[in-house]
Amino acid sequence: MTLVSTLSPCIMCTGTALLYRIPLVVIGEHRNFLGAEDLFSERGVHLVVLDDAECIEIMANFVRQHPDLWNEDIGR
């Protein structure tokens, strides 16, 4: 099983992936938000960060256009 995410998973999503023992996580980008990626490494989960320019742009635009939703979801 593989988890594919546009953005680095938050701590809750990271915990869920670990709970269900997902062995591979592919992340589109982690410049706009860096989740708890270290927890994957500590537990032997293979992590691939694509650093995809389109993902970076999509997320940056969303954060800029919807700061209220972004801050509510991310908890800042």
Phi and psi in radians as a Rosetta constraint file:
Dihedral C 1 N 2 CA 2 C 2 CIRCULARHARMONIC -2.331 0.35
Dihedral N 2 CA 2 C 2 N 3 CIRCULARHARMONIC 2.349 0.35
Dihedral C 2 N 3 CA 3 C 3 CIRCULARHARMONIC -1.729 0.35
Dihedral N 3 CA 3 C 3 N 4 CIRCULARHARMONIC 2.195 0.35
Dihedral C 3 N 4 CA 4 C 4 CIRCULARHARMONIC -2.049 0.35
Dihedral N 4 CA 4 C 4 N 5 CIRCULARHARMONIC 2.245 0.35
Dihedral C 4 N 5 CA 5 C 5 CIRCULARHARMONIC -2.388 0.35
Dihedral N 5 CA 5 C 5 N 6 CIRCULARHARMONIC 2.445 0.35
Dihedral C 5 N 6 CA 6 C 6 CIRCULARHARMONIC -1.096 0.35
Dihedral N 6 CA 6 C 6 N 7 CIRCULARHARMONIC -0.685 0.35
Dihedral C 6 N 7 CA 7 C 7 CIRCULARHARMONIC -2.116 0.35
Dihedral N 7 CA 7 C 7 N 8 CIRCULARHARMONIC 2.708 0.35
Dihedral C 7 N 8 CA 8 C 8 CIRCULARHARMONIC -0.971 0.35
Dihedral N 8 CA 8 C 8 N 9 CIRCULARHARMONIC 2.264 0.35
Dihedral C 8 N 9 CA 9 C 9 CIRCULARHARMONIC -1.136 0.35
Dihedral N 9 CA 9 C 9 N 10 CIRCULARHARMONIC 2.479 0.35
Dihedral C 9 N 10 CA 10 C 10 CIRCULARHARMONIC -1.203 0.35
Dihedral N 10 CA 10 C 10 N 11 CIRCULARHARMONIC 3.058 0.35
Dihedral C 10 N 11 CA 11 C 11 CIRCULARHARMONIC -1.081 0.35
Dihedral N 11 CA 11 C 11 N 12 CIRCULARHARMONIC -0.642 0.35
Dihedral C 11 N 12 CA 12 C 12 CIRCULARHARMONIC -1.200 0.35
Dihedral N 12 CA 12 C 12 N 13 CIRCULARHARMONIC -0.756 0.35
Dihedral C 12 N 13 CA 13 C 13 CIRCULARHARMONIC -1.190 0.35
Dihedral N 13 CA 13 C 13 N 14 CIRCULARHARMONIC -0.643 0.35
Dihedral C 13 N 14 CA 14 C 14 CIRCULARHARMONIC -1.068 0.35
Dihedral N 14 CA 14 C 14 N 15 CIRCULARHARMONIC -0.812 0.35
Dihedral C 14 N 15 CA 15 C 15 CIRCULARHARMONIC -1.057 0.35
Dihedral N 15 CA 15 C 15 N 16 CIRCULARHARMONIC -0.692 0.35
Dihedral C 15 N 16 CA 16 C 16 CIRCULARHARMONIC -1.131 0.35
Dihedral N 16 CA 16 C 16 N 17 CIRCULARHARMONIC -0.765 0.35
Dihedral C 16 N 17 CA 17 C 17 CIRCULARHARMONIC -1.077 0.35
Dihedral N 17 CA 17 C 17 N 18 CIRCULARHARMONIC -0.693 0.35
Dihedral C 17 N 18 CA 18 C 18 CIRCULARHARMONIC -1.193 0.35
Dihedral N 18 CA 18 C 18 N 19 CIRCULARHARMONIC -0.721 0.35
Dihedral C 18 N 19 CA 19 C 19 CIRCULARHARMONIC -1.021 0.35
Dihedral N 19 CA 19 C 19 N 20 CIRCULARHARMONIC -0.709 0.35
Dihedral C 19 N 20 CA 20 C 20 CIRCULARHARMONIC -1.604 0.35
Dihedral N 20 CA 20 C 20 N 21 CIRCULARHARMONIC 0.167 0.35
Dihedral C 20 N 21 CA 21 C 21 CIRCULARHARMONIC 0.932 0.35
Dihedral N 21 CA 21 C 21 N 22 CIRCULARHARMONIC 0.816 0.35
Dihedral C 21 N 22 CA 22 C 22 CIRCULARHARMONIC -1.305 0.35
Dihedral N 22 CA 22 C 22 N 23 CIRCULARHARMONIC 2.090 0.35
Dihedral C 22 N 23 CA 23 C 23 CIRCULARHARMONIC -1.440 0.35
Dihedral N 23 CA 23 C 23 N 24 CIRCULARHARMONIC -0.282 0.35
Dihedral C 23 N 24 CA 24 C 24 CIRCULARHARMONIC -2.375 0.35
Dihedral N 24 CA 24 C 24 N 25 CIRCULARHARMONIC 2.248 0.35
Dihedral C 24 N 25 CA 25 C 25 CIRCULARHARMONIC -2.179 0.35
Dihedral N 25 CA 25 C 25 N 26 CIRCULARHARMONIC 2.197 0.35
Dihedral C 25 N 26 CA 26 C 26 CIRCULARHARMONIC -1.977 0.35
Dihedral N 26 CA 26 C 26 N 27 CIRCULARHARMONIC 2.175 0.35
Dihedral C 26 N 27 CA 27 C 27 CIRCULARHARMONIC -2.037 0.35
Dihedral N 27 CA 27 C 27 N 28 CIRCULARHARMONIC 2.286 0.35
Dihedral C 27 N 28 CA 28 C 28 CIRCULARHARMONIC -1.160 0.35
Dihedral N 28 CA 28 C 28 N 29 CIRCULARHARMONIC -0.746 0.35
Dihedral C 28 N 29 CA 29 C 29 CIRCULARHARMONIC -2.843 0.35
Dihedral N 29 CA 29 C 29 N 30 CIRCULARHARMONIC 2.734 0.35
Dihedral C 29 N 30 CA 30 C 30 CIRCULARHARMONIC -2.417 0.35
Dihedral N 30 CA 30 C 30 N 31 CIRCULARHARMONIC 0.485 0.35
Dihedral C 30 N 31 CA 31 C 31 CIRCULARHARMONIC -1.453 0.35
Dihedral N 31 CA 31 C 31 N 32 CIRCULARHARMONIC -0.682 0.35
Dihedral C 31 N 32 CA 32 C 32 CIRCULARHARMONIC -1.361 0.35
Dihedral N 32 CA 32 C 32 N 33 CIRCULARHARMONIC -0.449 0.35
Dihedral C 32 N 33 CA 33 C 33 CIRCULARHARMONIC -2.746 0.35
Dihedral N 33 CA 33 C 33 N 34 CIRCULARHARMONIC 2.196 0.35
Dihedral C 33 N 34 CA 34 C 34 CIRCULARHARMONIC -1.851 0.35
Dihedral N 34 CA 34 C 34 N 35 CIRCULARHARMONIC 1.944 0.35
Dihedral C 34 N 35 CA 35 C 35 CIRCULARHARMONIC -1.422 0.35
Dihedral N 35 CA 35 C 35 N 36 CIRCULARHARMONIC -2.722 0.35
Dihedral C 35 N 36 CA 36 C 36 CIRCULARHARMONIC -1.568 0.35
Dihedral N 36 CA 36 C 36 N 37 CIRCULARHARMONIC 0.908 0.35
Dihedral C 36 N 37 CA 37 C 37 CIRCULARHARMONIC -1.069 0.35
Dihedral N 37 CA 37 C 37 N 38 CIRCULARHARMONIC -0.506 0.35
Dihedral C 37 N 38 CA 38 C 38 CIRCULARHARMONIC -1.060 0.35
Dihedral N 38 CA 38 C 38 N 39 CIRCULARHARMONIC -0.523 0.35
Dihedral C 38 N 39 CA 39 C 39 CIRCULARHARMONIC -1.155 0.35
Dihedral N 39 CA 39 C 39 N 40 CIRCULARHARMONIC -0.582 0.35
Dihedral C 39 N 40 CA 40 C 40 CIRCULARHARMONIC -1.116 0.35
Dihedral N 40 CA 40 C 40 N 41 CIRCULARHARMONIC -0.847 0.35
Dihedral C 40 N 41 CA 41 C 41 CIRCULARHARMONIC -1.061 0.35
Dihedral N 41 CA 41 C 41 N 42 CIRCULARHARMONIC -0.735 0.35
Dihedral C 41 N 42 CA 42 C 42 CIRCULARHARMONIC -1.075 0.35
Dihedral N 42 CA 42 C 42 N 43 CIRCULARHARMONIC -0.433 0.35
Dihedral C 42 N 43 CA 43 C 43 CIRCULARHARMONIC -1.929 0.35
Dihedral N 43 CA 43 C 43 N 44 CIRCULARHARMONIC 0.280 0.35
Dihedral C 43 N 44 CA 44 C 44 CIRCULARHARMONIC 1.355 0.35
Dihedral N 44 CA 44 C 44 N 45 CIRCULARHARMONIC 0.274 0.35
Dihedral C 44 N 45 CA 45 C 45 CIRCULARHARMONIC -1.405 0.35
Dihedral N 45 CA 45 C 45 N 46 CIRCULARHARMONIC 2.296 0.35
Dihedral C 45 N 46 CA 46 C 46 CIRCULARHARMONIC -1.342 0.35
Dihedral N 46 CA 46 C 46 N 47 CIRCULARHARMONIC 2.159 0.35
Dihedral C 46 N 47 CA 47 C 47 CIRCULARHARMONIC -2.039 0.35
Dihedral N 47 CA 47 C 47 N 48 CIRCULARHARMONIC 2.233 0.35
Dihedral C 47 N 48 CA 48 C 48 CIRCULARHARMONIC -2.104 0.35
Dihedral N 48 CA 48 C 48 N 49 CIRCULARHARMONIC 2.118 0.35
Dihedral C 48 N 49 CA 49 C 49 CIRCULARHARMONIC -1.881 0.35
Dihedral N 49 CA 49 C 49 N 50 CIRCULARHARMONIC 1.995 0.35
Dihedral C 49 N 50 CA 50 C 50 CIRCULARHARMONIC -1.308 0.35
Dihedral N 50 CA 50 C 50 N 51 CIRCULARHARMONIC -0.456 0.35
Dihedral C 50 N 51 CA 51 C 51 CIRCULARHARMONIC 0.915 0.35
Dihedral N 51 CA 51 C 51 N 52 CIRCULARHARMONIC 0.817 0.35
Dihedral C 51 N 52 CA 52 C 52 CIRCULARHARMONIC -1.331 0.35
Dihedral N 52 CA 52 C 52 N 53 CIRCULARHARMONIC 2.178 0.35
Dihedral C 52 N 53 CA 53 C 53 CIRCULARHARMONIC -1.022 0.35
Dihedral N 53 CA 53 C 53 N 54 CIRCULARHARMONIC -0.666 0.35
Dihedral C 53 N 54 CA 54 C 54 CIRCULARHARMONIC -1.187 0.35
Dihedral N 54 CA 54 C 54 N 55 CIRCULARHARMONIC -0.725 0.35
Dihedral C 54 N 55 CA 55 C 55 CIRCULARHARMONIC -1.090 0.35
Dihedral N 55 CA 55 C 55 N 56 CIRCULARHARMONIC -0.751 0.35
Dihedral C 55 N 56 CA 56 C 56 CIRCULARHARMONIC -1.042 0.35
Dihedral N 56 CA 56 C 56 N 57 CIRCULARHARMONIC -0.809 0.35
Dihedral C 56 N 57 CA 57 C 57 CIRCULARHARMONIC -1.143 0.35
Dihedral N 57 CA 57 C 57 N 58 CIRCULARHARMONIC -0.777 0.35
Dihedral C 57 N 58 CA 58 C 58 CIRCULARHARMONIC -1.024 0.35
Dihedral N 58 CA 58 C 58 N 59 CIRCULARHARMONIC -0.832 0.35
Dihedral C 58 N 59 CA 59 C 59 CIRCULARHARMONIC -1.214 0.35
Dihedral N 59 CA 59 C 59 N 60 CIRCULARHARMONIC -0.691 0.35
Dihedral C 59 N 60 CA 60 C 60 CIRCULARHARMONIC -1.078 0.35
Dihedral N 60 CA 60 C 60 N 61 CIRCULARHARMONIC -0.740 0.35
Dihedral C 60 N 61 CA 61 C 61 CIRCULARHARMONIC -1.106 0.35
Dihedral N 61 CA 61 C 61 N 62 CIRCULARHARMONIC -0.741 0.35
Dihedral C 61 N 62 CA 62 C 62 CIRCULARHARMONIC -1.088 0.35
Dihedral N 62 CA 62 C 62 N 63 CIRCULARHARMONIC -0.807 0.35
Dihedral C 62 N 63 CA 63 C 63 CIRCULARHARMONIC -1.056 0.35
Dihedral N 63 CA 63 C 63 N 64 CIRCULARHARMONIC -0.747 0.35
Dihedral C 63 N 64 CA 64 C 64 CIRCULARHARMONIC -1.186 0.35
Dihedral N 64 CA 64 C 64 N 65 CIRCULARHARMONIC -0.714 0.35
Dihedral C 64 N 65 CA 65 C 65 CIRCULARHARMONIC -1.451 0.35
Dihedral N 65 CA 65 C 65 N 66 CIRCULARHARMONIC -0.422 0.35
Dihedral C 65 N 66 CA 66 C 66 CIRCULARHARMONIC -2.348 0.35
Dihedral N 66 CA 66 C 66 N 67 CIRCULARHARMONIC 1.030 0.35
Dihedral C 66 N 67 CA 67 C 67 CIRCULARHARMONIC -1.074 0.35
Dihedral N 67 CA 67 C 67 N 68 CIRCULARHARMONIC -0.543 0.35
Dihedral C 67 N 68 CA 68 C 68 CIRCULARHARMONIC -1.128 0.35
Dihedral N 68 CA 68 C 68 N 69 CIRCULARHARMONIC -0.792 0.35
Dihedral C 68 N 69 CA 69 C 69 CIRCULARHARMONIC -1.179 0.35
Dihedral N 69 CA 69 C 69 N 70 CIRCULARHARMONIC -0.746 0.35
Dihedral C 69 N 70 CA 70 C 70 CIRCULARHARMONIC -1.051 0.35
Dihedral N 70 CA 70 C 70 N 71 CIRCULARHARMONIC -0.862 0.35
Dihedral C 70 N 71 CA 71 C 71 CIRCULARHARMONIC -1.168 0.35
Dihedral N 71 CA 71 C 71 N 72 CIRCULARHARMONIC -0.578 0.35
Dihedral C 71 N 72 CA 72 C 72 CIRCULARHARMONIC -1.173 0.35
Dihedral N 72 CA 72 C 72 N 73 CIRCULARHARMONIC -0.751 0.35
Dihedral C 72 N 73 CA 73 C 73 CIRCULARHARMONIC -1.282 0.35
Dihedral N 73 CA 73 C 73 N 74 CIRCULARHARMONIC -0.740 0.35
Dihedral C 73 N 74 CA 74 C 74 CIRCULARHARMONIC -1.384 0.35
Dihedral N 74 CA 74 C 74 N 75 CIRCULARHARMONIC -0.373 0.35
Dihedral C 74 N 75 CA 75 C 75 CIRCULARHARMONIC 1.483 0.35
Dihedral N 75 CA 75 C 75 N 76 CIRCULARHARMONIC 0.516 0.35
